[in-house]
Amino acid sequence: MRRRQFLGLAASVGLASIAGSYWPRQGLFNPCLTKLPKDLAESALVRAAWDGIAVNQVWDCHVHLIGIGDSGNDVWSNPQLDSWWHPLQYAQKLFYLNAGCVHAAPGRVDQSYIERLHNLVDGLQPGAKLMLLAFDLNHREDGMADRENSSFYTSNAYAQAMAQQHENHFEWIASIHPYRADAAAALEQAVRGGARAVKWLPNAMNIDPASERCDVFYRAMARHDLPLLTHAGKERAVSGNVAQDNGNPLKLRRALDLGVRVIVAHCASLGEDKDLDQGPHAATVSSFDLFARLMNEPRYEGRLFGDISAMTQFDRAFFLKQVLARPEWHARLLNGTDYPLPGILPIYSASSFVDLGLLAPDAVPVLDAIQKHNPLLFDFVLKRSLALNGKRLPARIFETRHFFERTSHAHSRQT
């Protein structure tokens, strides 16, 4: 697609509203540069970011594995995403492909995406890994798959295969819809295959986390000590049939009370939800505030966690500041990037953190340059460079491997 067409489409689906408040210095399109120049790789900002980090413990816990199936593997995107009759879905797919640097790879999108991930990991420090997310289909209430209302699909088999074929670069996280008749069996298979967690996006997958239909699945997860990485708050990255109420953080009480370790993606940092603790007809409040309420309940200590993926986006920056201001949470936070989103240049602005008093102004041009070469490194260096009253996010937030290598989980995978 020519640049003018792409720009017109972007404006038609909402990027014009972003440009109305500021025009991103980075532009709209990822140039997909490769090897980081030596002056950037050896800059004081990058060196300081890695200082004190045990690199072999760095597992980015939120990396989407996407594709279109041209490799012959079980990965799929809805044909609506290729139709001008569905302009929002069409634009989203194009921006995701550009973010993943596979927009110019006809016939080998799947393979090019893996190659790009390799390139990005190699641009980090040796020993760092990415945790690839499978993504199950939307399912109806009767437990049957609903492809029409699914945006994309990445099978557990594909995620597992990529992790096993590239074991020095990747781990994998399964995705299993709890309404499936074979959900418990699929979980057992995923555990045997080395899955480190289960990923849900309840808003888009039609999962009500508070439903008793999830109980059997929750008990199986607790038995294996397999964490649940689940989106909470407003969902905007996946269009189509989205049930925003399913993202209410308070609905995760059911999983927590049944013994599941729950990771709330993005710390529920967008949107509003009903305060269900006050009844079904209560007023709506910030989703982040509901997440904070759960985090502050002593009974969920050691069971409820948050990931800070996507929180470097300019419209989540305020909430990342709130996370920095809560040192009592820091031992319960895990780092992820939500890749390929850091490759969508217009939704990130390092200068927004300068405005919040968290980042030195001279860091911005360095970070902008890094983002065009390596969005993963950009996200990592930005987070490590933030400071509130002289205090940074601690190294342990980025050293997530220990969380996913719990002894009981390792034992369950061997039995």
Secondary structure, 3 states (H helix, E strand, C coil): CCHHHHHHHHHHCCHHHHHHHCCCCCCCCCCCCCCCCHHHHCCHHHHHHHCCCCHHHCEEEEEECCCCCCCCCCEEECHHHHCCCCHHHHHHHHHHHHHCCCCCCCCCHHHHHHHHHHHHHHCCCCCCEEEEECECCCECCCCCECHHHCCEEECHHHHHHHHHHCCCCEEEEECCCCCCCCHHHHHHHHHHCCCCCEEECHHHHCCCCCCHHHHHHHHHHHHHCCCEEEECCCCCCCCCCCCHHHHCHHHHHHHHHCCCCEEEEHHHCCCEEECHHHCCCCCEEEHHHHHHHHHCCHHHCCCEEEECCCCCEHHHHHHHHHHHCCHHHHHHEECCCCECHHHCHHHECHHHHHHCCCCCHHHHHHHHHHHHHCHHHHHHHHHHHCCECCECCCHHHCCCHHHHCCHHHHHHHHC
